[in-house]
Amino acid sequence: MNKWPKIFGAAVAAFGLLGWNGNAAEAVKIRAGYLPSAEQVLYFIAKEKNFFQQNGTDVELFRFTNSAEGLAAVKAGKLDVGFFGTAAPLAFIAKGADFTIFGGGGGEGAALVTKPENADRFKDLKNLKGATIGVVRLATGDIVFRAALHESGVDWRKDVTFKEFDSPAVVLEALKKGSLDAGILWIPFYTLAEKQGLKIVKYSGELLKGHTCCRQTALSSEVKVNPEKFEKFLLGLLDAYRFYLNDRDETVNIVAKYIPIDKDVIREDLYGGHLQVSPDPFKKSVVQFWGFMKDANYIKSDENIDARINTGIYAEALAKLIKRDPQEELWRSLEKEFRNGEPELHIKTN
């Protein structure tokens, strides 16, 4: 007779732990790739606060040093999702990769860095003629600065030497040693560079305000077959986004577990105004970025890029959150922002 209350209580406890979206046996396994950057904050929060699990996914995170390596893993089927810059998946698509962008995460977050004696001169991009600039292959910030050079009348293919490296850490070391005139770094590396005596010349957001960076990218074939899988994934990121907005101190502590640097640097990068965080796919901005890449002669393609950006999954995720928690103003605010669309992107050269 006494066994039923115990069994019932255990069952209730189990369901409470499983979250609102089903039982643990139904959790969808997802392998997701990321970069060691504060821009990946939504991944870190969703993992540490169990938002992935609560929304029906079992996510395993894999770290990469650059977007090219990570997207190669997505293309080979070794990853289900890649959280990598805008430029990289678009460059892969231009070469025939079967990719679809279905969500966002970060924007801006890159900068041109140099030694103090060159800082004032390089503020005018035309003065980069003859310079050697260190970049990480297929980094979004790299493309922003090449596009800005193109708009300012500088032929980046002939007038500037771009030297590609595998990681921003290697670019930073080359800058400190003096083997580069300038380098394009993403967070936290440009903040670390400044603390080590180098100077930030321009932020990418000063040249292309509101540009997208890291996007959620998957194989198009997988997105078509199982959109619910990626919807659950975005639900975890959306819950993480709310946490990012509401709990800065714990957010900084969480990021520090994945990027073991000074927490003041992390806080500055996350909330200092040069990084945009949002899970919105920002389709219009990605399409415009595709145009900048083509105009700057970085890629050549007749691909209809609109067809490679799926906004329906994000819309469905928002609709579910509004239904789940109708009193939460954030979800309605994001839905309104999504429906209204984004402003035009404009390149500034000075």
N, C-alpha and C positions, 0 to 999 in steps of 0.2 A: 504493500500500500504506500509506503513512504518513498518508493523509488520514483514515482511519477513527478513529484515536484522537482526532484533532483534532475531528472532527464529534461523536463520542460525548461528549467533554469539554464541548463547547459546549452540547450538549443537556442534560447533567446540570446545568450551571451555570444554564441557562435555567429548568429545572424547579425548581431550588433557589430562584431568585428569585421564582417564581410562588406559593410557599406551598403549603399542604396541600390547598387547596380547588379546584384546577383551573387552567386556563391563562388568560392575560391576555385572550384573545379572548372568553372567556365572562364576563368581569367585568360585573356589572350596574351600569348607571349610575344613580345616585341623587342627586337634588338635595335638600339638607337645609338648613333654615333654623334660625338660632340667634340668641340675644341676647348683647350684650357683657357677660357676667357670668361669674364664676368657676364658677358653677353648671353651666356648659356644658363643664366640664372634660373629660368623657368624649369629646366630639366632638373637642376640640383634641388630646387624646392619640392617639385613633384615627387622626386625619389625619396627625399629625406622625410617629408611629411605624409608619405603614403597616399598622395592624391592619385597617382597612377593606379595603385591597388584598389582604392575606393571606387574608382570608375571602371573597374573590370579589366585592367591590364597588368601584366607581369613584365615590367620593363627592365632590361639589362642594358647598362650604359657602357659604351666603348669609346675610349679617348683616342683622338688622332692629333697630329701636329699641324696639319693643314687640310683645307677643304678638298683639294684634289685627291689626296689619299682616301679620305672618308667617302667621297662620292664614287670612287673606283670600287669600294667595298659594297656600296648600294647597288651599283650597276652589276656587280658579280653575284648579287643575291646573298651576300654575307651579312648585310644589314637590312632591316625593314624600313628604317627611317634615318635620314641624315639631317642634322641641324647645322647647315653650313651656309656660307655667304651667298648673296644673290648672284654675284658674277660667276661663281663656279658652276652651279647647276645650269645656268643659261649657256655657258660655254660648252658644257657637256651636251646639252640639247642641240646646240648648233652643229655639233659633230655627230648627231644621230642617236644620242642616248635616249632610252625610253623612260623619261622622267616626268613626273607631275609634281608641282608645288601645291600643297594643300593647306599650308598654315604659315604663320610667322613666328616671331620671337624677339628679334632685335633690329635696330636701325641705327644708322650713323656709326659712331664708335671707332673711328680711325683718324689718324693724324700724320702729317708730314713733320719729321723730326730732323734736326741737324745740330751741329756744334754752335755755340753761342756766337762766334764770329761770323757765321753765315746767315743767322736768323733774319736780320733786317733785309738783306739782299734777296733772299728767297721768298719773301712775302709777295713779291711780284713774280708770278710764275714764269714770265718770260726770261727771267734771270737764271732759270734752271737749264737754259741752253748750255750744252757742254758738260753738264753735271752727270755723275754716276749715282743712281738712286737704287737703294736696296729694297726689294719687295718680296713678299711671299707669293708664290705662284697661285694665280687665280683668286687672290684676295680681293674682296669688294672695294676696299679703300684704294687699292692699286688702280682699279678701273675708274673710280671717281676722279683721281688726279690725272690719269691719262686723258679722260674726256675733257677735263678742264683745260689741260694743255692744248688739246685740239681746238677748243673754242677760243683760246687766246692767241691762236695762230702759230703755235709751236708744233712742229712735226715730231711727235714723240718717238717715231721710228728712226729718224735720222739725227735729230738735234739733241736727244737725251739718251743716255745708256741706262737701261733698266737691267739690274742684275738680280736674278731670281734665287731665293734661298728656300730651304725647307720649312723654316719656322721663324716667327718674329724674334725669338730669343737670339737666333744666329744673326739676324739683321742688326739687332741692338748691339751685339758684341762687335760686329764689323764697324758700326758707326763709332763706337768708343775707341776703336783702334785706329780710326782715321782712314780706313780703306774705302769708305763711301763718303760722298758729299752730303747725302741725305738718305733718309729711309722712311718707308710708310709702314706704320705699326698700328695694331689694334690694341684695345684695352686688354689687360692692364699694362701692356708693355710700353705704351707711350707715357703713361704716368710714371712708371718705374724709370724710364729714360730721363724724364725731367728731374726726378729726385737724384739721379746720378750725374747731373751737371749738363745734360743736353737741353735743347730748347724746342718747344713745339712751335712750328711756324704757322700751320693752319690745320684746323679740324676739318674732316670730310664734310661735316654738316654745314660749315661755312661756305663751301663750294656748291653743295647740292643738299639743301635743307630738307630734312625728312626722308632722305633716301633709305631704302630698305637694305638690310644686311642679311643676317642669317634667316633662312627660310626652312620650313619643314618639307623635305623632298623624299619621294618614294618612287618605286617603279610604277609607271602608268598602268601596267597590266594588273598589279596588285591592288591599286586604288580602285580600279573598275570592278574587280571581283569581290572585294571585301571592304567597302567604304565604312562599314560600322566599326571595323577594327581601328581605323584612323580617326574616326569620330570619338571613340572612347579615349584615344590617346590625347586628342585636343581637349577633351573634358578635363583631363588631369592637368594640362597646361593652363587652362582657364582658372581652375581652382588655385593653381600656383601663382597666377598673375594677381589674383585678389590678395593672396598672402604677401606678395612682393610690395603691394601698395600699402598694406596695413601694418606690417611688422618689419620695420627696417633693421632693427637690431638683430633679430634672429635671422633675417635674410643674409645679413653680412656674415654672421657666424656660420651659416650653412655653406655659403660660397667659399669661405675660408677652408672648409674641409676638402674642397676640390682644387682650390688654388691657394696653396700655403704661402701667402704673402701678408704684409702688414694690413690689418683690417681697416686702417684709415685710408689706404689706397683703394681697397675694395669699395668702401663707402663712397669715396669720391667718384669712382668710376660708375657705380650704380645709380647714384642720385645727384651727380654734379652737373647735369644738364647737357652732356655730350653723348648720351646713350638714350635711345628710345626703346622701350620695352613694350611689346604688344603681341598677342598671339594671332592677331588679324593677318590674313595672307596679303592684304594690300595689293590686290591684283593690278590696279591702274598704275601704281608705282613700279611694279615689276615689269609691266609692259613698256613703260617709258624707259626704264633702265636698259631693257633689251635694245631699244632704239638708240640710246647713247652709245652702247657697245658697238652697234653697227656703224653709227656715224663716225665714231673714232677709229674705224677700221680694225677693231680688235677681233671681231667675228664676222663671218659672212654666212648668211643663211636666208632661205626663203620660207622657213618654218613659220606657221601661224602660231605665235607664242601664246595667244589667248587660250587656245585649246589645251595648253600645258599647265594652266592654272585653274585648279578646282576650288571654287569658293563655297560650293554647296555643303561640303562636309563641315566647314566652320559655321555656316548658317544653321545647320541642323543641331550642332553642339550648343549654340547659343539658345536656340528654341527650347531644347531640353532643360537647360539651366534656368531659363525664365519660368518654365512650367514647374520645375522642381522647387524653385525659391523665388516666387513672384514678388516678394518684398525687397529683393536685392536690387538696388538702383544701378549697381555696376553693370549687371547683365543687360539691362535695358539701355544703358548708356552706350555700351559696346555695340548693341544691335542697331541703335540709331546711327552711330558712327559708320558702321558697316554699310547700312543702306544709303547713307548720304554720299559715300565715296570719298576719295582723297583729293587734295589740291594738286595742281600741276607742279611738276618738278622743273626747276630752272637752274642751270649751271651759272655760277658766278665765278669770274676769273680773277677778281681782286677784292 
